[in-house]
């Protein structure tokens, strides 16, 4: 081999090694080889009255299944679901989404819904982020949170959505743009062991409910597209271009809910009012309002235990730049 060819071979070898190390240390190999997924089983969830009741409670008032999978229209205080179209899906039009994102029809219509899905196909989609045809679901569907949903609660949700009135509603498929459609392949994780919920204390019960309610997704600002771990529950996520609708701080700091009593918290979740101020329905308090007092009090108990973060957000004030979260929102200049 000539010196020139030997030099080229060494350069190619070094490049390949650096590429392998770089990919392994950054995005990993899932974008190239596909998501982790387990084989489907033939399990079937028995439809009992207890599961139907529990599933309705979870889907309607905790996990928000019918909230996201129902078309919404603008109401006097923000978006409101169209009850006549419950569960029939919607196309999201959110600025910044990398493509077209669709919450599919989850009613048991056989042509456009889940009527032909098996129970395990539904279970795998809900907790593991893998669609019926084996594709990766965009993680706006919060399967990373639902991964902790207990086996019994999962069965209850599946039983309930199968009992929804079937509605025919043809929708386009989700179409995520390159390179995001490949990068999200690293998110799904198979659930292969028994999952149980610890409801033994108010705090553990509250942690379970706060996770299923996906509170941290909205109440945590993002950095480079990912939730900022240091600002978890501290608010600052912007929901409209004007910066006038931003999630508040719900940590136990004085700038969050540190001054809330249990009664104040329950009333806010139940009625959508903080004192005389009405919350926007971007915060879907109408859904959470259906939770029991025991569960709302448990959520409050858990949120009192999360690390307090000083971060003032006040949607009654004009948006200003905030060094703390990097966004513009009311009282941003006070941080």
C-alpha positions in Angstrom: 0.0 0.0 0.0 1.4 3.4 -0.9 1.9 6.1 1.8 -0.9 8.2 0.3 -3.4 5.3 0.5 -2.2 4.4 4.0 -2.7 8.0 5.1 -6.2 8.1 3.7 -7.0 4.8 5.4 -5.8 6.1 8.8 -7.8 9.3 8.3 -11.0 7.4 7.5 -10.4 5.1 10.5 -9.9 8.1 12.8 -13.0 9.8 11.4 -15.1 6.7 12.0 -13.9 6.3 15.6 -14.6 10.0 16.3 -18.0 9.7 14.8 -18.8 6.6 16.8 -17.7 8.3 20.0 -19.5 11.5 19.2 -22.8 9.8 18.4 -22.6 7.6 21.5 -21.9 10.6 23.7 -24.6 12.8 22.3 -27.8 11.6 20.6 -27.0 7.9 20.9 -27.8 5.3 18.3 -31.6 5.2 18.7 -32.2 7.8 15.9 -30.5 5.3 13.6 -31.6 1.9 14.8 -35.1 2.8 16.1 -36.9 3.1 19.4 -36.8 0.4 22.1 -40.0 -1.5 22.0 -41.3 -4.7 23.4 -43.3 -7.4 21.6 -47.1 -7.1 21.9 -49.0 -9.6 24.0 -52.5 -10.9 23.9 -53.5 -9.5 27.3 -57.0 -8.2 27.7 -58.4 -6.0 30.5 -61.6 -7.2 32.0 -64.3 -4.5 31.9 -65.6 -4.2 35.5 -67.8 -1.4 37.0 -64.9 -0.5 39.3 -62.5 -0.1 36.4 -65.0 1.9 34.4 -65.5 4.3 37.3 -61.8 4.6 38.0 -60.9 5.0 34.3 -63.5 7.8 33.9 -62.0 9.6 36.8 -58.4 9.3 35.6 -59.2 10.1 31.9 -61.5 13.0 32.7 -60.0 14.6 35.8 -56.3 13.5 36.3 -54.4 12.4 33.2 -56.3 14.7 30.8 -56.9 12.1 28.1 -60.2 13.6 26.9 -58.8 17.1 27.3 -56.0 16.6 24.7 -57.9 14.3 22.5 -60.9 16.6 22.0 -61.3 19.5 19.7 -61.3 22.9 21.5 -62.9 26.2 20.7 -62.2 29.6 22.1 -64.3 30.5 25.2 -64.5 33.7 27.3 -61.4 32.7 29.4 -59.5 30.6 26.9 -59.9 27.3 25.1 -62.7 25.0 26.0 -63.3 21.4 24.8 -66.3 20.7 22.6 -68.1 18.1 24.7 -70.0 16.7 21.7 -66.7 15.6 20.2 -65.2 14.1 23.3 -62.2 11.9 22.5 -62.5 12.2 18.7 -59.1 13.9 18.4 -57.7 17.2 17.3 -54.9 18.8 15.2 -52.6 21.0 17.3 -51.7 24.4 16.0 -49.0 25.5 18.4 -46.2 27.9 17.2 -42.8 26.2 17.2 -44.0 22.6 16.8 -41.6 20.7 14.5 -44.3 19.6 12.1 -48.0 18.6 12.2 -49.0 17.1 15.6 -52.3 15.3 15.9 -54.0 13.9 19.0 -55.7 10.9 17.4 -59.3 9.8 17.8 -59.5 7.6 20.9 -63.1 6.7 20.6 -64.0 3.1 19.6 -64.9 4.0 16.0 -63.5 1.2 13.8 -62.6 3.4 10.9 -61.0 6.5 12.4 -60.6 5.6 16.1 -59.3 2.7 18.3 -62.1 0.2 17.5 -59.7 -2.3 16.0 -56.8 -1.8 18.5 -56.0 -4.5 21.0 -55.7 -3.7 24.7 -52.0 -4.2 24.6 -51.6 -1.9 21.6 -53.3 0.8 23.7 -51.3 0.0 26.8 -48.0 0.2 24.9 -49.0 3.6 23.3 -50.1 5.1 26.7 -47.2 4.1 28.8 -44.4 3.4 26.4 -44.8 5.8 23.5 -45.1 3.3 20.7 -47.9 3.5 18.2 -50.0 0.6 16.9 -47.7 0.3 13.9 -44.5 0.5 15.9 -43.7 4.2 15.4 -42.4 6.5 18.0 -45.0 8.9 19.4 -44.0 12.5 19.8 -43.5 13.0 23.6 -46.0 15.8 23.8 -48.1 12.8 24.5 -46.7 12.5 28.0 -45.9 8.8 28.1 -42.7 9.6 30.0 -45.1 10.5 32.9 -47.6 7.7 32.3 -44.8 5.2 32.5 -45.4 5.4 36.2 -49.1 4.7 35.9 -50.0 1.6 37.8 -51.0 -1.5 36.0 -54.5 -1.3 37.5 -55.0 2.3 36.6 -53.7 1.6 33.0 -56.3 -1.2 32.7 -59.0 1.2 34.0 -58.2 3.9 31.4 -58.2 1.4 28.6 -61.6 0.1 29.7 -63.0 3.6 30.0 -62.0 4.9 26.6 -63.4 1.7 25.0 -66.7 2.8 26.5 -66.7 6.3 24.9 -69.4 6.8 22.2 -67.8 6.0 18.9 -67.3 9.1 16.8 -66.2 9.1 13.2 -63.5 11.8 12.7 -60.9 11.4 9.9 -57.7 13.1 10.9 -54.3 13.4 9.2 -51.4 11.5 10.7 -48.8 13.2 12.9 -45.9 14.4 10.6 -42.8 15.4 12.6 -40.0 17.1 10.6 -36.4 16.0 10.3 -34.3 15.7 12.4 -36.7 15.7 15.3 -38.6 12.7 14.0 -35.5 10.6 14.5 -34.2 12.2 17.7 -37.4 11.3 19.6 -36.7 7.6 19.0 -34.5 7.7 22.1 -37.5 8.6 24.4 -39.6 5.4 24.6 -38.8 2.8 27.2 -40.5 -0.6 27.4 -42.5 -1.3 30.6 -41.9 -5.0 31.3 -42.3 -5.2 35.1 -45.3 -4.7 37.4 -46.1 -1.1 38.2 -47.9 -0.2 41.4 -48.9 3.2 42.9 -47.9 4.2 46.4 -51.0 5.8 47.8 -50.1 5.2 51.5 -49.5 8.8 52.5 -50.9 12.1 51.3 -47.4 13.1 50.0 -46.9 9.8 48.1 -50.4 9.9 46.8 -49.9 13.6 45.7 -46.7 12.8 43.9 -48.4 10.0 42.0 -51.3 12.4 41.0 -49.1 15.3 40.2 -47.1 13.1 37.9 -50.2 11.7 36.1 -51.5 15.2 35.8 -48.3 16.2 34.1 -48.1 19.4 36.1 -44.3 19.8 35.7 -44.6 19.8 31.9 -46.4 23.2 31.9 -45.0 24.6 35.1 -41.3 24.2 34.1 -39.6 26.5 31.7 -37.6 24.9 28.9 -33.9 25.3 28.0 -32.9 24.1 24.5 -36.3 22.4 24.1 -36.0 20.4 27.3 -37.5 21.1 30.8 -34.9 23.0 32.9 -34.4 20.6 35.9 -33.2 23.5 38.1 -36.5 25.3 37.6 -38.9 22.3 38.0 -42.4 23.6 38.9 -41.1 27.2 39.0 -43.2 28.4 36.1 -42.1 30.5 33.2 -43.4 28.5 30.2 -44.9 30.8 27.6 -48.3 29.8 26.1 -48.9 32.8 23.7 -46.5 35.0 21.7 -47.4 38.1 23.6 -46.0 36.7 26.9 -49.2 37.5 28.7 -50.1 33.9 29.4 -47.2 32.2 31.3 -47.3 29.3 33.7 -46.9 30.5 37.3 -44.5 29.2 40.0 -46.1 26.3 42.0 -43.1 25.6 44.2 -43.4 26.4 48.0 -41.3 29.5 47.6 -42.9 32.9 48.6 -42.9 33.7 44.8 -44.9 30.5 44.2 -47.6 28.9 46.4 -45.7 29.3 49.6 -48.4 31.6 51.0 -51.3 29.3 49.8 -53.3 27.5 52.4 -54.7 24.1 51.6 -58.1 25.6 51.2 -56.8 28.3 48.8 -55.2 25.6 46.7 -58.2 23.4 46.6 -60.4 26.4 45.7 -58.1 27.4 42.9 -58.2 23.9 41.4 -61.9 23.5 42.0 -63.2 26.9 40.7 -60.4 28.4 38.7 -60.2 31.4 41.0 -57.2 32.7 43.0 -58.8 35.2 45.2 -60.9 37.3 42.8 -58.6 36.6 39.8 -59.9 34.0 37.3 -57.4 31.6 35.8 -57.2 31.1 32.0 -58.6 27.8 30.8 -55.1 27.2 29.3 -54.7 25.8 32.8 -57.4 23.1 32.5 -58.8 23.6 36.0 -62.3 22.5 34.7 -60.9 19.0 34.3 -58.9 18.9 37.5 -61.9 20.4 39.4 -63.5 16.9 39.3 -60.9 15.4 41.6 -61.9 14.5 45.1 -60.9 16.7 48.0 -58.6 13.9 49.2 -56.7 13.9 45.9 -56.5 17.7 45.6 -55.2 18.0 49.2 -52.7 15.3 48.5 -51.4 17.2 45.5 -51.0 20.3 47.7 -49.2 18.2 50.3 -46.7 16.9 47.7 -46.1 20.3 46.1 -45.2 21.6 49.6 -42.3 19.2 49.6 -40.7 20.1 46.2 -37.5 22.3 46.3 -38.6 25.9 46.5 -37.4 28.1 43.6 -37.5 31.9 43.7 -39.1 33.0 40.5 -41.8 35.7 40.3 -44.3 35.3 37.5 -47.3 37.7 37.4 -49.6 37.6 34.3 -51.4 40.8 35.5 -48.2 42.8 34.6 -46.6 43.7 31.3 -44.1 41.1 30.1 -40.4 42.0 30.7 -37.2 40.0 30.2 -36.5 37.5 32.9 -32.8 36.4 33.5 -34.0 33.5 35.6 -35.9 31.5 33.0 -34.8 33.4 29.8 -38.3 34.3 28.8 -40.4 37.4 28.8 -43.3 37.5 31.2 -45.0 39.6 33.8 -42.6 40.6 36.7 -39.7 39.1 34.7 -37.6 42.1 35.6 -38.2 41.4 39.3 -36.1 38.2 39.2 
